[in-house]
Amino acid sequence: MTQEHVAAPEFDYGLFSYDSKEQMLDKSKEFWNPGKTQFWIDSGVPLVIDRREEYFIYDMSGKRLIDAHLNGGTYNLGHRNPEVVQAVTMAMQHFDIGNHHFPSLARTALAEALIKTAPAGLSKVIYGSGGGEAIDIALKTARHATQKRKIVSIIKAYHGHTGLAVGTGDDRFSKLFLSDRPEEFPHVPFNDLEAMEDALRGRDVAAVIMETIPATYGFPLPNPGYLEAVKVLCEKYDALYIADEVQTGLMRTGELWGITKHGITPDILVTGKGISGGLYPIAAVLATEKAAGWLNEDGFGHISTFGGAELGCIAALKTLEICSREETRSMVHYIADYVGKRLAEVQATYPDWFVGIRQNGVILGLEFAHPQGAKYVMRHLYENGVWAIFSTLDPRVLQYKPGILLKPEVAEEMLDRTELAIGKAYAEIRNERRS
Amino acid sequence: MSEMTYEPLMVEPAGVPRGRAMIERADWAARAYAKYDVATVNRIVDAAASALAARAQEFARDAVAETGFGVVEHKVLKNVACSTGIVDAYRGQDFVSPEIDDVNKIVAIPRPAGVVLALTPSTNPVATVSFKIILALMTRNAIIISPHPMAKKVCSAAAKAMAEAAVAAGAPDGIIQIVEDPSIPLINALMTDERTDVIVATGGSPVVRSAYRSGNPAIGVGPGNVPVLVDSTADIQKTAARIIESKAFDNSILCTNESVVIAEEAIADKLLSAFAREGAYVLKDEERDAIRNTVFPEGHFNIKMVGKDAVWIAEQAGLKVPAKTRVLVAPFDLVVPEEPFAHEKLCPVLGFVRVPTAERGIDIARAILRITGAGHSAAIHSANPDLIMKFSAAVPVLRVSVNVGNSLGASGIQTNLPTTMTIGTGFAGRSSVGENLQPKHLINYTRLAYNSDVREVMPAFAGLNPWVAPAGPVPAYPTASNDRNNAQVPAPIHREPISQDVAELRDEIRKLIVEELHALIKN
């Protein structure tokens, strides 16, 4: 039988292939997620991430983007960080996901490393397979420890989409699935200590859960002293303080955990996203001895087949080591300093458009004077080779999250592109207003 | 267009990624430091130098303890010479501010190399570390030190002391870094990294050659093997004292130490007697052969002998020499490659050959340098300028010490050559640098040049300076943007110029060293 020569598909990925980007997008709508696929096409960001390395991602078209979104810090160390790739690849010669029933080599090693680098007082680690599960574990742990049910979070909080976590967040995601439970999950305004105290006064609250800087809300910064005061209120009313460090941990604020810049030792700390090294999903909950009592009472209380998968532990161990380096900390300080200064210069050029810079380390929220301002800037950034995302819960604000290992020349290029995009977005808005 | 690529799994030895992280940090630091003004740079240089000099004694002791090489007192001298000494030598010189040439209508703006990778030897560990750090700081470069593994502890301590002092004086964070656990793969990775702007290699030939092979700009220097001609016009007593003092200095660990004395027959015996009076022991034939077998077993230099004292070396050869012996003099006849004594000796064993005439001595000096040491240094003790000129022109070295010990003469400590721990051996010594390594070697200049037409007038550039003093710590601590007025911002850095206390301490140390040296010479 003779085989007709067929031209190789243009996009060949080994196990699968596509003839074109258009075909890929059609199939994405047909078989995967039509809503999401269409949303990005309509937003002027028809991105299908193909090649990826360092802080660069490439659309299927070949267009290169500097990644200043990092998927919430997942790619904190860059895409396919060679050290993490090497660690995981080597580990595959010996490890797999592991068996959650038994004591585990890699889980124990990672737990020890996490505790050694965590704020003092945290002493036990519980694993999840992702941030949402880890938040659920944190909330269940708090409920067990306090034998209370209520969880206080802030309005526009975002802690994930799993069973309990979704209750702490915006109604948009809970009501859709009939999962809102306002009686168990009171929400209070951010930076409002009176409202917080009112919520806690009844002594029926198991825990307050706070992102150290609320990411999806556009990184509004806690007022100086706010988090510290919330911690004091927690102590006063016998509630635990859960620090959600998924986006603020792993050196993004210039210290390994953002919460330590506030001098707070949380009862529970949650890490996810970046701890995976961007290569193998894992999340972790760190708890004090007092909070983690259920581990003695019923060690099988929370079961997760993939939680703390041993390959993920290896990725996390290497990630934690890289993040903890003296060199990394120093570089984050340089990057934060440089990016902050350059953005302040851009702001001086467009003072009535680029109205605010919220910054703590390499966590930045850029505020624009238009209800959907960040969507405009996002699109112009995309056109000019930078990927950064608007804040879902406050689209005036662009989330701008440079990598912690960013090289100076890439930082310079990123800012050159950003400056242009901000100017172009401004011009577009002005034209709209004129017409 | 997408393309699947399967890269083979590259397993990097531990430490290599960490080394790359150091380079990245240095890159940021270098960019920041390249914008500093001269006043701040001077303050940083002074602070780092003083921090080293203040602990010169401790580092000298620790270096001898860790490596087993050399003499503590001499290392103290070198440590001071290569820290505050270097700074004093270049005081008033400016490697930062633009230089204006109104006549030629050219303005030269110094431009630092960026990231300097310094490989330092075990023989002069702390002095070389300090020397290279000071040069880098003077020229606004970031520096990463890769010390010889035998001296890594003391070098780390010294580099860290200087780094802390530099940063406290306002230098960018990470401006001085040191590899704490050097390994061949790590050094290789650092040398070949494209972000390394220049390699300054001091050490054995393999290190220097691999620096040149790295593909990056490199300044590496070749080995020495110093011939010393003494003619009949020399002041024999002074010459003997100078040679023995120099040969005994730090147990001959400097690459500038004398290798073979070439004595004109007419004064040879007189010179040997004078050597003996200076604490040298002249070996008899059979003793000489025993030393040869011990220092060069199977014809190869025994590294156990590096920087050891003369009495110990004699003991290893089964010889008993007077306890105060500082140098073993080994007379031999023929300067040829198969004669071990004609090779470099980093220990206080001094070759000695007789020549019928001074002119014949020039040929012998050339023969020594044919074996090794071309481009490095030679010495001559003579009152005859004609001979000195002939010798210097004929012998393929780039510095000739005249009527002075070569150890401290060629390195500029006892001559007016630039003080250095790195002797450029030039083309003859397979190096890109022929001078003593000095600050200018770590910078380029951007020259802005006006139209030479006389009608095109260059305006006044005097007073224009692109460099500024940093406003606070570099980089600023990442305080939250809504909390920048808070008092909790890390305390501002103390920016006083070098304090009186430190200056006094430095004088005190200098006095001590001078006294120690005097005592040593008397003994």
Interface residues (C-beta under 8 A of the other chain):
Chain A: E10 F11 D12 Y13 G14 D50 R51 M60 G62 P82 E83 Q86 T89 M90 L221 P222 N223 P224 T253 G254 K261 I322 R325 E327 T328 S330 M331 V332 H333 Y334 I335 A336 D337 Y338 G340 I357 R358 Q359 N360 G361 V362 L405 K407 P408
Chain B: M1 S2 M4 L9 M10 V11 E12 P17 R18 A21 M22 E24 R25 D27 W28 A29 R31 A32 D173 G174 Q177 V474 P475 A476 Y477 P478 T479 A480 S481 N482 D483 N486
